[in-house]
């Protein structure tokens, strides 16, 4: 059985964890703040270009009004040549304005693409860097597919927000304000009629857009849950097939997929109906404006305006054009509600990741290269010496050096993954340098949890863990883990060559050191028979290798790191008996002079250990060497002789 499954923290239920409530405005302002911080000059230039394009798009209405007024004068006077002289420069100015609009739009769209992709590049890097600093608990309590969704769906939603929604809102908003100012300049009465219709548009947008907003937020959550489930099923496809659970998996997926479908349907049904509604309200408003203008002219109502002009064709015609422009931009603003909400939902999930509490590390004791003379005196070395020491700074400015020996002691340790649910109780383990300490017991007894505490993947609730006499809370986690070599039952190989996977244990290791580590552990024999030997490319977690071969590479990876303390968590469980004998000889050499913690179900692999700890429900119920425990005829004896099974 896989020991790492023992009483781990819950994963938020079968359907995954819920996402936080989204404060849309706060999230958008945070995005803008980050954009301004990342690209201040570029963002300002793009904003100015958008505003120029908006103003240049609104001003032609003023020129059109003047052209219509000149045509009115020409009709009444018949002086066409004079009209042409006045109209020609206005037409040229119109062409210039449209050219300026085109240039400004081209500028902000092209530069916007640079800003968007550059910003997303920074965000992905920051997200990945943040992820490397998160505690193991984060990955134990979140589905990996849901985490992947941060980098795919949520980033894409953020892209749409930055590249489309925000520029559209800025430009449409600027056009609306500019046109409103021009309308007030021509006629206050006509503007009031228009604004009355716009109020109706805003109310409808709020009702329909608000309905779609909650479903777009739910859609982002559903996508993450669905991807998390698919990723789990891909990783466990062999297990699914061997137990004939295809039907059950399809049923579970159908439930998630149906939930996603419903959220998407409701979100987009609201969104799709909003555009036509707003557009038709705009068309009705256009007709109302034409009727209102005609009534004002027929009844000779006195015009109230900043221009002082009376009602006439020269006002009504441009006003109708401005009505189209005004309602069209209001429609654009309403259409962005959905993208804004979806982008804010994606950004909120990204910020949730960015704001996650990082792994706390208050350690200040570091691991350094050292030179240790025959009298035990320690001095720090700038070059690799093969000897290590703990560098301990003190409050008075002095430094002390403690040779790294591999003395690990757990004293009365208590631990719980969840408050009130004790996993380990009063655990005391003493591993002196060079000793091999074995943990045996049923799955869930707490064996792997002990090694997780030594690594400080989790922190203890009570008690002490000391490493060479130093409380491990005082040791920087990176230095603590650098001194520990781990071989897990579950092997993880990365895409790359066999050599690169072995070198992962020590990135500055030479090819010769990697090969020597492979020979030591017995991996060299099968590696040299691969098509490209050590240069054979592995992919899919080493899918082209057997489980035993993958485990041999993992053991070689630990060997090349050459740590003083080794943790072997069911390291040979996936290897056949013949291969185990080969590996065991290499591991015996690997364990020489090192402190070793061994977790095993196969008791034959731990019978030579200096101390064997028998655990049951988080407590040590027996300890001693093989001969003592056999003589005591307790639980270990019954396990060894087959009277009891580990499970």
LUMZATOR-590580 format. One line per field, with one value per residue (C-alpha): residue in three letters; residue number from 1; x, z negated, y. Coordinates in pm, 1 decimal. Each point is the difference from the previous one (the first is absolute). Layout:
martor	c(ALA|...)
markol	c(NUM|...)
c1	c(X|...)
c3	c(Z|...)
c2	c(Y|...)
END
This chain:
martor	c(UNK|UNK|UNK|UNK|UNK|UNK|UNK|UNK|UNK|UNK|UNK|UNK|UNK|UNK|UNK|UNK|UNK|UNK|UNK|UNK|UNK|UNK|UNK|UNK|UNK|UNK|UNK|UNK|UNK|UNK|UNK|UNK|UNK|UNK|UNK|UNK|UNK|UNK|UNK|UNK|UNK|UNK|UNK|UNK|UNK|UNK|UNK|UNK|UNK|UNK|UNK|UNK|UNK|UNK|UNK|UNK|UNK|UNK|UNK|UNK|UNK|UNK|UNK|UNK|UNK|UNK|UNK|UNK|UNK|UNK|UNK|UNK|UNK|UNK|UNK|UNK|UNK|UNK|UNK|UNK|UNK|UNK|UNK|UNK|UNK|UNK|UNK|UNK|UNK|UNK|UNK|UNK|UNK|UNK|UNK|UNK|UNK|UNK|UNK|UNK|UNK|UNK|UNK|UNK|UNK|UNK|UNK|UNK|UNK|UNK|UNK|UNK|UNK|UNK|UNK|UNK|UNK|UNK|UNK|UNK|UNK|UNK|UNK|UNK|UNK|UNK|UNK|UNK|UNK|UNK|UNK|UNK|UNK|UNK|UNK|UNK|UNK|UNK|UNK|UNK|UNK|UNK|UNK|UNK|UNK|UNK|UNK|UNK|UNK|UNK|UNK|UNK|UNK|UNK|UNK|UNK|UNK|UNK|UNK|UNK|UNK|UNK|UNK|UNK|UNK|UNK|UNK|UNK|UNK|UNK|UNK|UNK|UNK|UNK|UNK|UNK|UNK|UNK|UNK|UNK|UNK|UNK|UNK|UNK|UNK|UNK|UNK|UNK|UNK|UNK|UNK|UNK|UNK|UNK|UNK|UNK|UNK|UNK|UNK|UNK|UNK|UNK|UNK|UNK|UNK|UNK|UNK|UNK|UNK|UNK|UNK|UNK|UNK|UNK|UNK|UNK|UNK|UNK|UNK|UNK|UNK|UNK|UNK|UNK|UNK|UNK|UNK|UNK|UNK|UNK|UNK|UNK|UNK|UNK|UNK|UNK|UNK|UNK|UNK|UNK|UNK|UNK|UNK|UNK|UNK|UNK|UNK|UNK|UNK|UNK|UNK|UNK|UNK|UNK|UNK|UNK|UNK|UNK|UNK|UNK|UNK|UNK|UNK|UNK|UNK|UNK|UNK|UNK|UNK|UNK|UNK|UNK|UNK|UNK|UNK|UNK|UNK|UNK|UNK|UNK|UNK|UNK|UNK|UNK|UNK|UNK|UNK|UNK|UNK|UNK|UNK|UNK|UNK|UNK|UNK|UNK|UNK|UNK|UNK|UNK|UNK|UNK|UNK|UNK|UNK|UNK|UNK|UNK|UNK|UNK|UNK|UNK|UNK|UNK|UNK|UNK|UNK|UNK|UNK|UNK|UNK|UNK|UNK|UNK|UNK|UNK|UNK|UNK|UNK|UNK|UNK|UNK|UNK|UNK|UNK|UNK|UNK|UNK|UNK|UNK|UNK|UNK|UNK|UNK|UNK|UNK|UNK|UNK|UNK|UNK|UNK|UNK|UNK|UNK|UNK|UNK|UNK|UNK|UNK|UNK|UNK|UNK|UNK|UNK|UNK|UNK|UNK|UNK|UNK|UNK|UNK|UNK|UNK|UNK|UNK|UNK|UNK|UNK|UNK|UNK|UNK|UNK|UNK|UNK|UNK|UNK|UNK|UNK|UNK|UNK|UNK|UNK|UNK|UNK|UNK|UNK|UNK|UNK|UNK|UNK|UNK|UNK|UNK|UNK|UNK|UNK|UNK|UNK|UNK|UNK|UNK|UNK|UNK|UNK|UNK|UNK|UNK|UNK|UNK|UNK|UNK|UNK|UNK|UNK|UNK|UNK|UNK|UNK|UNK|UNK|UNK|UNK|UNK|UNK|UNK|UNK|UNK|UNK|UNK|UNK|UNK|UNK|UNK|UNK|UNK|UNK|UNK|UNK|UNK|UNK|UNK|UNK|UNK|UNK|UNK|UNK|UNK|UNK|UNK|UNK|UNK|UNK|UNK|UNK|UNK|UNK|UNK|UNK|UNK|UNK|UNK|UNK|UNK|UNK|UNK|UNK|UNK|UNK|UNK|UNK|UNK|UNK|UNK|UNK|UNK|UNK|UNK|UNK|UNK|UNK|UNK|UNK|UNK|UNK|UNK|UNK|UNK|UNK|UNK|UNK|UNK|UNK|UNK|UNK|UNK|UNK|UNK|UNK|UNK|UNK|UNK|UNK|UNK|UNK|UNK|UNK|UNK|UNK|UNK|UNK|UNK|UNK|UNK|UNK|UNK|UNK|UNK|UNK|UNK|UNK|UNK|UNK|UNK|UNK|UNK|UNK|UNK|UNK|UNK|UNK|UNK|UNK|UNK|UNK|UNK|UNK|UNK|UNK|UNK|UNK|UNK|UNK|UNK|UNK|UNK|UNK|UNK|UNK|UNK|UNK|UNK|UNK|UNK|UNK|UNK|UNK|UNK|UNK|UNK|UNK|UNK|UNK|UNK|UNK|UNK|UNK|UNK|UNK|UNK|UNK|UNK|UNK|UNK|UNK|UNK|UNK|UNK|UNK|UNK|UNK|UNK|UNK|UNK|UNK|UNK|UNK|UNK|UNK|UNK|UNK|UNK|UNK|UNK|UNK|UNK|UNK|UNK|UNK|UNK|UNK|UNK|UNK|UNK|UNK|UNK|UNK|UNK|UNK|UNK|UNK|UNK|UNK|UNK|UNK|UNK|UNK|UNK|UNK|UNK|UNK|UNK|UNK|UNK|UNK|UNK|UNK|UNK|UNK|UNK|UNK|UNK|UNK|UNK|UNK|UNK|UNK|UNK)
markol	c(1|2|3|4|5|6|7|8|9|10|11|12|13|14|15|16|17|18|19|20|21|22|23|24|25|26|27|28|29|30|31|32|33|34|35|36|37|38|39|40|41|42|43|44|45|46|47|48|49|50|51|52|53|54|55|56|57|58|59|60|61|62|63|64|65|66|67|68|69|70|71|72|73|74|75|76|77|78|79|80|81|82|83|84|85|86|87|88|89|90|91|92|93|94|95|96|97|98|99|100|101|102|103|104|105|106|107|108|109|110|111|112|113|114|115|116|117|118|119|120|121|122|123|124|125|126|127|128|129|130|131|132|133|134|135|136|137|138|139|140|141|142|143|144|145|146|147|148|149|150|151|152|153|154|155|156|157|158|159|160|161|162|163|164|165|166|167|168|169|170|171|172|173|174|175|176|177|178|179|180|181|182|183|184|185|186|187|188|189|190|191|192|193|194|195|196|197|198|199|200|201|202|203|204|205|206|207|208|209|210|211|212|213|214|215|216|217|218|219|220|221|222|223|224|225|226|227|228|229|230|231|232|233|234|235|236|237|238|239|240|241|242|243|244|245|246|247|248|249|250|251|252|253|254|255|256|257|258|259|260|261|262|263|264|265|266|267|268|269|270|271|272|273|274|275|276|277|278|279|280|281|282|283|284|285|286|287|288|289|290|291|292|293|294|295|296|297|298|299|300|301|302|303|304|305|306|307|308|309|310|311|312|313|314|315|316|317|318|319|320|321|322|323|324|325|326|327|328|329|330|331|332|333|334|335|336|337|338|339|340|341|342|343|344|345|346|347|348|349|350|351|352|353|354|355|356|357|358|359|360|361|362|363|364|365|366|367|368|369|370|371|372|373|374|375|376|377|378|379|380|381|382|383|384|385|386|387|388|389|390|391|392|393|394|395|396|397|398|399|400|401|402|403|404|405|406|407|408|409|410|411|412|413|414|415|416|417|418|419|420|421|422|423|424|425|426|427|428|429|430|431|432|433|434|435|436|437|438|439|440|441|442|443|444|445|446|447|448|449|450|451|452|453|454|455|456|457|458|459|460|461|462|463|464|465|466|467|468|469|470|471|472|473|474|475|476|477|478|479|480|481|482|483|484|485|486|487|488|489|490|491|492|493|494|495|496|497|498|499|500|501|502|503|504|505|506|507|508|509|510|511|512|513|514|515|516|517|518|519|520|521|522|523|524|525|526|527|528|529|530|531|532|533|534|535|536|537|538|539|540|541|542|543|544|545|546|547|548|549|550|551|552|553|554|555|556|557|558|559|560|561|562|563|564|565|566|567|568|569|570|571|572|573|574|575|576|577|578|579|580|581|582|583|584|585|586|587|588|589|590|591|592|593|594|595|596|597|598|599|600|601|602|603|604|605|606|607|608|609|610|611|612|613|614|615|616|617|618|619|620|621|622|623|624|625|626|627|628|629|630|631|632|633|634|635|636|637|638|639|640|641|642|643|644|645|646|647)
c1	c(0.0|106.0|116.3|-30.3|-379.8|-10.6|-245.4|89.2|-194.6|-334.6|-9.6|-304.4|-252.5|-60.1|-107.3|307.9|49.0|-222.4|153.2|-24.1|-272.7|118.7|10.1|-1.8|99.4|273.5|140.1|-1.2|170.7|265.9|56.6|34.2|241.2|218.1|-8.0|104.0|281.4|123.4|-30.5|-68.5|116.6|-160.1|-331.0|-18.4|81.7|-266.7|-256.7|80.0|-34.9|-338.7|-117.4|125.2|-188.5|-314.3|10.8|88.8|-301.7|-235.8|111.8|-125.2|-355.8|79.9|137.9|-298.6|-229.2|190.8|-16.7|-377.2|-40.1|198.1|-217.7|-310.4|136.2|80.8|-355.4|-142.8|249.7|100.1|366.7|162.0|356.4|8.1|-131.7|273.8|269.2|-133.9|-65.4|335.6|224.5|-255.6|8.2|381.8|-7.2|-242.6|242.7|286.4|-202.9|-90.1|368.2|99.6|-262.4|136.5|359.3|-92.3|-197.3|288.7|245.0|-191.6|-97.6|356.7|157.1|-281.4|102.7|357.3|-120.7|-245.7|240.5|284.5|-221.3|-130.7|358.4|89.0|-311.7|68.9|356.6|-116.8|-265.2|252.7|253.9|-272.6|-99.4|357.1|-21.3|-331.6|-7.1|-64.1|-340.4|-117.5|59.5|-146.0|-325.6|-51.5|-59.2|287.2|-234.1|-156.6|347.7|73.2|-316.0|173.1|250.5|-254.6|-359.9|63.1|293.8|-206.8|-286.2|250.7|131.0|-346.8|-46.9|323.6|3.3|-369.3|-223.3|201.2|95.6|-359.7|-135.0|249.2|-65.5|-377.8|-19.4|206.0|-217.6|-316.8|125.9|125.6|-325.7|-199.7|192.5|-64.8|-369.6|-30.9|173.1|-267.9|-317.4|-79.0|-356.9|110.0|270.4|-256.7|-214.8|306.4|110.0|-349.4|39.1|352.7|-127.7|-222.8|303.0|205.3|-278.0|-38.1|378.6|17.4|-279.4|114.7|374.7|-29.3|-171.7|282.5|272.7|-60.0|-12.5|326.3|164.3|-149.9|117.7|364.1|-34.4|-167.7|276.5|261.9|-190.1|-54.2|365.3|102.2|-217.4|126.5|360.9|-64.0|-160.2|291.6|250.5|-206.4|-115.1|164.4|-168.2|-333.6|29.8|129.4|-300.1|-246.0|-108.9|-46.8|-375.8|28.2|267.1|-217.1|-292.0|213.5|133.2|-350.8|-108.2|290.2|-41.7|-374.7|67.0|252.6|-242.5|-280.1|223.6|126.9|-351.1|-145.5|296.4|-6.3|-380.1|-6.9|297.8|-137.8|-337.1|148.7|148.9|-317.6|-208.7|231.3|32.2|-376.5|-47.8|252.7|-200.4|-320.5|180.7|118.2|-360.2|-106.1|281.1|-109.4|-359.6|105.1|214.6|-288.1|-244.0|242.4|38.8|-372.0|-107.1|285.7|107.8|284.0|326.6|215.6|365.2|352.0|18.1|-307.4|-125.7|-370.6|-154.0|50.4|116.2|361.1|-52.7|-238.0|199.8|334.9|-193.2|-134.2|353.0|119.5|-289.1|123.1|353.2|-104.4|-224.5|250.3|272.8|-237.7|-73.6|373.9|33.2|-286.1|150.2|319.9|-178.3|39.5|368.7|64.5|-164.6|173.2|335.1|-48.6|-89.7|316.0|212.5|-147.8|101.9|348.8|23.2|-123.9|305.6|228.7|-136.6|30.1|212.2|354.1|193.2|120.4|373.4|143.0|317.9|336.4|238.6|149.4|194.8|349.3|304.0|247.7|347.3|22.5|346.1|106.4|-79.3|-358.4|52.6|-232.8|70.4|-222.2|118.3|-101.7|55.2|-161.1|196.0|-233.1|-40.6|-287.2|-77.6|-290.3|76.2|-175.5|-4.1|-66.5|-152.2|335.7|136.4|208.1|-13.9|25.5|41.9|-142.6|123.7|-282.2|-14.7|-357.8|-114.1|-382.0|-215.4|-376.6|-108.8|-365.2|-129.6|-372.5|-149.4|-338.8|-91.3|-332.7|-67.1|-134.8|99.4|326.9|217.6|314.5|2.8|306.1|248.5|362.4|262.7|377.9|211.7|372.3|244.7|29.4|-300.7|-277.5|-344.1|-296.0|-370.6|-252.0|-372.3|-327.9|-82.8|-111.9|206.2|207.4|324.3|20.5|-129.9|309.9|230.1|-214.9|64.5|374.5|-8.9|-225.3|-261.6|-223.5|81.4|-62.2|-269.7|210.9|334.4|346.4|190.9|374.9|255.6|359.7|-128.7|-164.6|-376.4|-103.4|-221.2|324.7|137.8|-90.9|-229.5|200.5|317.5|-182.0|-138.1|335.0|145.6|-271.1|-31.1|-342.6|-117.1|-377.7|-221.5|-163.6|270.6|-0.6|212.6|15.5|0.4|365.1|283.9|79.9|317.1|-193.9|-240.6|285.5|172.7|-318.7|134.1|305.6|-18.1|376.3|82.8|221.3|-95.8|254.6|-159.7|-344.6|126.6|178.8|-323.7|-185.8|261.0|-16.2|-375.8|-3.7|-175.5|294.8|-68.8|-341.7|84.5|285.9|-243.7|-241.4|-2.1|201.5|144.9|21.1|-119.3|-330.7|-282.9|-268.1|-349.7|-334.2|165.9|220.2|-291.1|239.3|171.1|-119.9|-93.4|314.1|222.6|-157.5|63.6|364.5|47.4|-161.6|239.8|295.7|-126.0|13.0|342.6|156.2|-114.2|217.3|-194.8|92.7|-359.0|-214.1|-374.3|-115.5|-378.6|-84.6|295.4|8.5|-371.4|-36.2|301.7|-8.7|191.8|295.9|35.4|-46.1|306.0|204.8|-137.1|40.1|373.4|29.2|-215.5|209.9|299.1|-208.5|-103.7|352.5|90.5|-340.4|-299.1|-283.0|-374.5|-171.0|-373.9|-95.8|-285.5|236.4|157.1|288.4|142.6|29.3|114.1|359.6|-102.4|153.6|-340.5|-346.1|-298.5|-343.4|-274.2|-371.3|-246.8|269.4|176.2|317.4|-110.7|328.9|364.2|326.9|210.0|-128.7|129.1|-145.7|-341.2|-13.9|93.7|-270.8|-258.7|-217.0|-159.7|320.9|47.0|-354.3|44.8|331.1|-128.6|-320.1|-237.2|-109.1|-11.4|115.2|-343.8)
c3	c(0.0|56.7|-331.3|101.8|-7.7|-375.3|-154.8|230.4|-19.9|179.5|359.7|-36.7|82.8|314.9|195.6|-94.7|-207.1|50.8|139.5|-196.8|55.5|262.0|-71.7|364.0|-44.6|-252.1|226.8|310.1|-184.9|-117.9|359.1|116.4|-286.4|100.7|365.6|-99.5|-212.0|273.1|306.1|-116.3|316.0|241.7|-188.5|-4.8|372.7|82.5|-214.0|176.3|339.5|-102.2|-115.1|322.0|208.2|-208.4|32.2|368.4|49.6|-178.1|154.4|356.4|-127.0|-54.9|352.6|144.6|-175.8|157.9|344.7|-34.4|-110.4|305.6|227.1|-164.2|78.6|357.7|50.1|-115.8|180.7|301.4|-33.5|71.8|59.7|-339.1|-159.8|168.3|-136.6|-352.3|28.5|157.6|-303.6|-225.4|216.5|-0.6|-378.3|-16.4|202.5|-229.6|-310.2|139.4|85.5|-353.7|-137.5|212.1|-103.8|-369.0|16.1|177.3|-260.1|-307.3|139.7|100.9|-316.0|-199.7|131.8|-118.6|-341.5|-40.9|90.0|-196.0|-307.0|25.5|37.3|-325.6|-171.9|100.6|-127.3|-327.1|-38.6|59.6|-234.8|-261.4|47.4|-76.0|-334.4|-106.8|-266.9|86.7|-166.1|290.0|249.9|-235.9|-33.7|361.0|310.0|243.8|293.3|-185.9|-55.0|372.4|71.4|-146.9|287.2|275.7|-46.6|-260.9|187.6|320.3|-179.3|-125.5|356.4|126.9|-283.2|78.2|378.8|74.4|-287.9|-166.0|328.8|123.2|-323.0|4.9|364.7|-11.7|-324.1|146.8|314.8|-210.3|-206.1|306.5|188.8|-308.7|-18.9|368.4|-43.2|-289.0|218.5|269.9|-204.6|-365.2|79.7|252.0|-238.8|-278.4|231.5|88.4|-362.7|-96.2|253.2|-119.5|-356.7|128.5|173.4|-319.7|-208.5|247.9|15.0|-377.6|-25.6|281.4|-50.8|-373.9|70.8|226.5|-238.0|-268.5|259.2|163.1|-343.5|-52.8|348.8|-92.4|-313.2|192.2|261.9|-272.8|-160.6|333.5|100.0|-340.3|44.5|354.4|-117.2|-280.2|239.2|244.7|-275.6|-131.2|330.5|-65.6|-338.7|155.7|260.5|-227.3|-231.1|287.8|-129.1|341.7|-43.7|-345.4|123.6|293.1|-236.8|-227.3|299.3|140.7|-327.2|8.8|372.3|-40.1|-276.0|222.6|292.8|-210.3|-132.6|351.1|146.6|-256.9|24.3|378.8|30.3|-205.4|190.1|346.3|-66.3|-139.9|330.2|209.8|-277.7|-32.5|376.5|51.0|-283.1|186.3|321.4|-177.1|-158.6|345.1|119.4|-314.0|49.0|362.2|-111.4|-286.2|233.8|246.2|-277.5|-136.5|345.5|84.0|-335.0|8.3|-353.5|-108.4|3.0|-312.0|86.5|-51.9|369.6|-4.2|325.5|69.0|84.3|363.8|238.2|-72.9|-361.7|40.6|271.2|-189.4|-315.6|159.9|98.8|-352.9|-136.9|198.9|-117.6|-360.8|-26.0|196.6|-253.6|-291.2|161.7|20.0|-368.0|-89.1|214.8|-202.6|-322.9|69.9|92.3|-298.4|-238.5|151.6|3.8|-359.6|-101.8|167.4|-148.2|-344.9|17.7|110.8|-289.0|-230.7|101.5|-25.5|-346.7|-135.5|-310.5|101.4|-181.4|-320.2|-56.2|-304.3|4.8|-14.3|-38.8|339.8|152.6|121.9|145.2|-277.3|-81.8|-315.2|-136.5|-211.5|-318.5|109.6|70.6|275.1|249.2|286.3|355.3|319.6|208.6|-19.0|-241.3|-49.1|-363.0|-136.0|-309.3|-144.6|-13.7|-304.5|-41.2|-350.6|-127.1|-113.8|355.7|-58.5|214.6|-99.6|229.6|-74.2|218.5|191.5|-135.4|55.1|-360.6|14.1|-311.7|-37.7|-359.9|-110.4|337.0|56.5|337.8|163.8|358.8|-119.4|-336.2|-242.9|212.9|-141.3|246.1|-211.2|-375.6|-224.2|260.5|-114.5|246.0|-39.2|309.7|-64.7|287.2|218.9|-148.7|204.0|-151.6|151.1|-34.8|52.5|-46.7|183.0|254.1|-189.9|-307.4|45.3|155.2|291.9|-221.1|-218.9|300.0|119.4|-334.4|23.7|338.8|-146.8|268.0|-302.0|-343.6|-320.8|-249.3|-305.5|-96.0|151.3|306.7|-16.5|274.4|-127.5|-319.6|184.3|-10.8|364.8|-24.8|-14.3|319.1|333.1|178.7|323.2|-190.9|-210.5|309.0|179.4|-274.8|46.7|283.5|68.4|212.1|11.0|98.0|258.2|253.8|184.7|312.0|209.4|375.4|103.4|29.0|-252.1|-83.7|-72.5|-225.5|-204.6|-12.3|-149.0|-337.2|40.4|281.4|15.7|13.9|286.8|240.3|-170.0|-342.4|139.1|161.2|-320.4|-197.2|254.0|-32.2|-377.7|-1.6|281.2|251.8|241.1|134.7|149.0|89.8|228.5|180.1|81.8|364.2|-79.4|-333.1|-245.5|274.0|44.2|-28.7|-257.7|17.7|-166.7|-337.5|159.4|156.6|229.8|-301.4|-240.2|-353.5|-131.4|247.7|-93.1|-365.0|69.6|164.9|-301.8|-232.0|218.3|-18.9|-380.1|13.3|208.9|-259.4|-254.9|-307.3|-359.1|-78.8|222.4|-11.3|190.0|21.2|143.6|234.7|127.7|-10.7|378.8|76.6|49.0|-235.4|237.3|69.3|-369.7|-80.1|247.9|-133.6|-360.9|50.4|148.0|-273.4|-267.0|143.3|25.3|-365.6|-132.8|-244.6|35.2|-226.2|175.7|-59.2|172.5|46.2|108.6|25.8|112.4|-335.7|159.9|112.6|-356.1|-202.5|0.2|-128.5|-325.7|-138.6|118.6|-108.1|17.5|32.8|-49.8|24.0|-40.6|-297.2|-35.6|-155.0|34.2|71.7|11.7|247.8|191.9|-245.1|-302.8|157.7|112.4|-350.7|-152.4|216.4|23.6|298.7|207.1|-58.9|112.7|305.6|90.1|-39.6|187.6|-293.4|68.6|324.0|11.7|108.8)
c2	c(0.0|355.6|141.0|365.2|-27.3|-31.0|244.9|286.0|327.0|3.5|115.7|219.1|-269.9|-195.5|304.9|203.1|312.5|305.4|314.2|322.9|259.5|246.0|373.3|108.7|363.1|-74.4|-271.1|222.9|285.0|-244.2|-116.9|362.5|71.2|-293.8|111.4|350.5|-139.1|-235.5|229.3|359.0|180.8|-244.4|-3.0|380.4|22.5|-260.9|185.9|328.8|-171.6|-137.8|343.7|162.5|-257.5|60.6|379.3|-19.5|-225.6|244.5|332.7|-81.6|51.2|366.6|29.7|-182.3|249.4|288.5|-163.5|-49.8|362.8|120.1|-216.9|153.8|348.2|-102.5|-128.7|331.2|228.8|-211.8|106.1|-337.3|127.0|169.1|-319.8|-206.5|231.9|-49.2|-375.8|-102.1|69.1|-172.6|-312.5|3.1|33.5|-294.8|-213.2|101.8|-89.5|-341.3|-58.2|101.1|-239.0|-284.3|73.9|19.5|-326.1|-174.5|132.1|-110.4|-341.2|-88.5|136.2|-159.1|-341.6|63.9|115.9|-289.1|-280.0|157.1|36.3|-356.8|-121.8|175.5|-133.3|-360.4|29.2|153.9|-270.4|-276.2|160.6|34.2|-363.3|-109.4|179.1|-150.7|-271.8|-363.8|36.8|219.4|-279.6|-260.7|195.9|117.4|-208.2|27.6|56.7|291.6|144.7|-41.6|200.3|306.6|-10.0|-69.7|116.6|267.4|149.6|2.5|177.5|256.4|41.6|85.4|246.7|185.4|-19.5|50.5|103.8|275.7|178.2|-26.5|146.4|286.5|84.9|-44.2|196.5|284.0|7.8|6.4|294.1|190.7|-52.2|98.5|326.7|71.4|-81.2|245.3|257.2|-43.1|-64.1|-66.8|-116.0|-259.4|-117.9|-49.4|-215.7|-208.8|-41.8|-120.5|-280.2|-72.2|-41.5|-281.3|-156.6|17.3|-157.9|-285.2|-47.1|-16.9|-255.2|-227.5|56.2|-59.1|-330.7|-111.8|117.5|-262.3|-275.7|109.7|-19.1|-345.6|-97.6|70.5|-214.1|-282.5|0.4|-42.5|-289.6|-173.7|30.3|-129.5|-309.0|-65.6|29.3|-250.4|-245.0|29.5|-74.9|-289.5|-148.8|-338.0|-22.8|93.9|-274.1|-272.1|45.5|51.3|340.2|157.8|33.6|156.7|243.7|99.5|58.7|219.1|190.2|42.9|162.2|245.6|60.3|55.3|250.9|179.5|-10.2|151.7|278.1|78.8|-15.6|237.6|237.5|18.0|-0.4|318.9|137.9|-82.0|157.7|321.3|123.0|-25.8|157.7|300.4|32.7|5.0|247.9|215.2|-33.3|98.0|291.8|109.1|17.0|185.6|252.5|59.1|51.4|227.4|211.0|33.7|97.4|259.0|155.9|-2.9|145.7|253.3|-86.9|223.2|-189.4|5.2|-55.0|124.8|89.6|225.0|-155.8|-47.4|-336.9|-95.0|-268.9|98.6|-114.0|-295.7|-183.5|1.0|-85.6|-316.3|-99.3|71.2|-206.2|-300.2|62.1|51.5|-308.5|-207.8|73.6|-57.3|-338.1|-69.8|81.9|-235.3|-276.3|16.8|-87.8|-371.1|21.8|224.2|-245.4|-303.1|181.5|112.8|-357.0|-131.2|278.2|-63.1|-366.5|102.3|246.3|-274.7|-201.5|303.3|83.5|-353.9|-17.7|-100.6|-266.8|160.8|-27.3|173.0|-205.6|169.4|-295.5|-81.4|-287.3|90.2|-171.4|-63.1|-115.7|-210.5|-76.0|-297.4|191.6|61.8|370.2|128.1|275.5|111.5|-59.9|179.3|-314.0|-342.1|-219.2|-294.2|101.4|206.2|201.8|194.7|372.7|143.5|382.2|134.2|319.7|140.0|-25.0|-313.1|-313.5|-362.9|-298.7|-344.4|-289.7|-164.4|-354.7|-113.5|-26.0|27.6|-11.0|32.2|56.2|-38.8|122.9|53.0|87.8|50.8|90.9|135.3|155.0|-255.2|-301.9|-127.9|-196.4|-46.7|-22.4|23.6|-124.7|-26.4|-123.2|19.6|-56.0|31.4|62.3|-307.6|-176.3|-154.3|54.8|-184.5|76.4|-277.6|-7.2|12.2|267.6|308.3|-84.5|317.4|-124.7|243.9|280.1|-30.6|46.3|293.5|165.9|-56.8|176.8|269.3|-50.4|48.0|142.0|-189.3|92.7|-78.3|-149.4|49.7|-116.5|56.1|-49.3|-20.4|159.9|292.4|54.4|-45.3|310.8|197.6|-158.8|156.8|-242.1|-0.7|-90.5|-259.3|-172.6|22.0|-218.8|-264.3|-249.5|-146.4|-292.4|-27.2|-288.8|225.6|82.9|331.0|28.4|315.5|47.2|-17.4|-247.9|-271.2|189.6|318.7|-188.1|-145.5|340.4|147.5|-116.8|223.4|252.1|57.7|-371.8|-114.0|-277.0|-222.7|59.2|-82.6|-319.9|-98.6|51.2|-216.2|-274.2|18.6|-59.2|-257.0|226.7|13.0|-349.4|77.5|362.2|-106.4|-231.1|283.6|123.3|312.4|-109.4|287.2|237.8|-183.0|252.5|-73.2|145.7|-54.6|-68.1|-266.7|-187.5|-186.1|-163.4|-265.3|102.0|-167.9|184.1|330.6|-74.5|-83.8|340.4|166.7|-185.1|104.7|358.4|-15.9|-163.3|276.5|256.8|-183.9|121.0|-96.9|-104.2|-221.4|-59.2|-308.6|-9.9|-344.4|56.1|-359.1|-77.3|17.9|-219.0|-374.7|-229.3|-52.4|372.5|72.4|-207.7|208.0|326.3|-104.8|-54.6|349.3|148.8|-167.6|186.9|316.1|-25.8|-53.3|275.3|164.4|31.8|-180.8|-4.0|-290.0|-42.3|-347.4|-246.4|-277.7|-88.0|-190.6|337.0|136.2|-302.5|132.6|345.3|118.7|96.8|-101.0|209.8|-161.5|259.9|-33.2|289.2|262.8|-155.5|-209.4|-325.8|-191.9|82.3|-187.2|-195.3|-300.1|-259.4|179.1|49.4|-363.9|-109.9|222.1|-180.0|307.1|172.2|-1.1|-372.1|-69.2|222.0|-165.3|-352.5|78.8|-31.0|360.4|192.5|360.3|109.0)
END
